Amino acid sequence: MRSKKMGLRVEVECDEIPYRPGEDGITMECTCPRCGISHRMKLLWAGRGRPKKFCQPCKTYIGTLETVELPCIPANVSRGVG
């Protein structure tokens, strides 16, 4: 850690966080919103809790679905009430 005001460099050891093999600090444990399985994905996450990202099989499946355009019905909207 470096203090900007004093220009000092202080070495800090962190024994509270256990090291897991294969964890490089860039990957994040995610949950797939479609199938619900948990998987690891490379992303920057600053939110709370576990992010919801599609796993690769679900992402491939969703990509093969055709898009359907809904019919547009013009609506008469007035600002007056009653």
N, C-alpha and C positions, 0 to 999 in steps of 0.2 A: 504494500500500500504506500502511496506517495502523498505527502502533504505539499500542497501547492504553495502555501505561504512560506514555509521554512525551507523547502527544497530538500527535505530529509527523506531517506528511504528506510522504511521499517519492514523487517521480515515478519510475517505473520504465519503461524502454523495453525491449521484448522483440523483438529482431530474429531470434531463432532460429526462430520459428514463421511459416511463409509464409502469407500471406493468400490464400484461395481465393474467387473471386467467387461469391456466392450462399450462402456459408456464414455463418450468423448465430450460431453457437456453441450453439444450442439443438438443432439436428438432429444425428443420429448415424448413421454408416454401419452398417447392419444386414445380416444374412444371413437369407434365408427358409429355415426348416428343411424345407419341403416341396419347393420347386423349386430352391433353392440360389442364386438370383440375389441380388446385393447391391443395396440401395436405401437411401435416406435417410429417416429417420423422426424426428419430434419426440418426444424422451424424455430423461429424466434418467438417466444411466448412471454408476454408481460402481463397476461390476464390472471384471473383467479381460477383456481381449480384445474381440472384436466381439460385440455382442448378437445373439441369434437371435430375430427377430420375423417374423411372417407378413407378406408383401406384400399389397397390397390385393386383387389377383385371387384369391390363395389364401385370404385371409380371407373373401371373398365366397363362394367355393366351399365352404369348410368350414361356413359358416353355413347353406348350403342342404341339407346332409346331415341325414338323420333320425337321431335318437338311438335306439339299440336297447338295451332293458333285458335284461340277462343273467338267466337263471333263478337264483333263490337256492335252494341246497340246504343244508338244515340239517346241520351237522357235529357229531358227538359228540367233544368234546375233553376229554381227561382230563389231569390234571397228573401223574399217576403214570407213571413210565417202566418198561416191561416188565412 
